[in-house]
């Protein structure tokens, strides 16, 4: 899904397109300073037992956001739902930059007080929805997944691509390719 994003400083934020003065020197935005931004849910692990990712000795559920654009994006205020029918999304609270062409790892560990990359929600290993939305509640990327197997990550075969596969242990914060 493509969104028009305004460039303000070192990271893109949702808003009215503005002239891009700083932080976008390496990019060539279309007329008016607009950038086409592509974010996608790139990988999820809903049954983390002994995978590559631990946090303070725990093995939290996690998902990864991929930024296919050429502009860093701050996810502060973006919304996450694990039930696409819910009117009560959880907001990412604080600066969480997804670098251009890079990844942001979000821990669905029930501990939002530990930082912007931690959410109250947890992923259901029996299967559920997962969606990321703009701060004004526009859907960016949505996935519905079935029952998950311990320590297997559900991942796009190509970063930001259409096809999905399973990867033992996952590739948290790294390319799936």
N, C-alpha and C positions, 0 to 999 in steps of 0.2 A: 504494500500500500504506500502511496506517495503522499507526503504532506508538505505544504508550503510552510517554511519556518523562517523566522527572521534571525539574522546574524547580529548578535550584540556582544562584542568582546570575544573571548576565547571559546565560547560554546554557543550553539544554536538554542534558541528557546521558542516556544510557540508564541505566535503573535502576528501582528500586521507586518508584512515585509517592509524592511527599512534598508537604507543604504548601508552597505557593509564596509565599515571603516577599518576595524582592527580584528585580528584573530582569523581572518579569512584570506590572508595574503596568498596562500597556496592554491586557492580555489578561483574559479572563474564563474561567479554567479550570473544567472540570466539577468536581463535588464531589470532594474529596480532593486537589485541586491537580494532577490529571492533565491533560496536554495531548495533543491529537491532532497528530502530526507527520507531514508528508508531504514526503519527499525523492524526487527523481527525477533520473535521468540525462537532461539536457535537450538536450544537443548534443554532438557529437563531431567531431573532425577527425583522421583517421588518415593523411592525406597532405598535410601542411602544407608548401607550397613557398614561396609568396609572399603568404600571407594577411595579415590584419590583425594577427595575433599573432606577435611575435618576443620572444625572451628572450636577452639578451646577444649579439645578432647572429645567433642561431640561430632556426630555425623548427620548434619542437617539435610533436609530436602533442599534442593536448589534449582534455579533455572538461570539461563543465560540469555542476554539480549545482545543481538548483533546489529551494528551500525554499518550499513553498506554505503553510506554517503561519504563525502569528503570533508565533513564538518563535525567537530565534536558536539555532542548533545548532552545537556544536563537534564537528568530525569527527575529533578526536584519537582514535586507536585504532580508527576504523572501518576496514573491510577492503575491498580492491579485488581483483577477479580478472579476468584477460583470458582465462581458460579456466574455464568454469563447472564442469567436471569435476575441476579441480585441488583438492588438499587443501592447497595452499600459497598462500594469499592474501598480498597485500602490505598491511601496516598503514600508515595515514596516521600519521606520526610528528611530533606537535607540534600546537599550536593552529592550527586552520583553521576560522574561523567562517563559516557560511552564514547571512547575515542573514535575518530574517523577510521573506518575500516577495522574497528576493534570490537571488544566485548565488555560487557558489565555482568558481573556475577551477582545474583540476588539470592540470599538465603531465606528460605521460607521456614523459619525456625521458631516462630512464636516469640521472638525477642526483639521487637522494634526499637527498644531503648539502646541497643548495642550499635546503632548506626544506620545510615540511610540504606545500606545494602542488606538490612535485616527487616523482615516483615512479620506481622502477627500471624498471617495465614500460614497454613501448612498444606502441602500437596497430598492428595489422597492417592495412595498406592493402588486402590481399587478402581481408579479411573475418575476423571472429572474434566472440567473446563479450566482453561487458563487464558486470560486476556490482558493485554496492556493497552492503556488508553491515554490520550492527551489529558492535560489538566482540566480541559473543558469537556471531558467525557466522550471524545471521538475515538472509536475503535482504531487501533493501529494494527494489531495482530492478535488472532484468536486461535486456540487449538482445543480440541476435545480429544482426550486420549483414554485408552482402555486400561485394564489392569496392568500394572508394572511389575517387573521382576527385580528382586534385590540386586543392587549394584550394577544394573544395566541402565544406561542413559538413553533416552529417546532423543535422537539428534537428526538434524537435517544432514543429508549426505553431502551437500555442498552448502557452505555458509550462506544463509538467507535463501536457499533454494526451495523447491517444492516437495522433493521426496524426503522421506524419513527412514531411519534405520536405528538399530540398537548398537551401542558401543559399550563394551565391558569397561566399567570404571568411569567412563565419560572422559570428556576433554574440557573440564571447567576452565573458562577464561582463555581458551585457545581454539584455534581453527579445528573444525571437524574433519577437514580434508586430509 
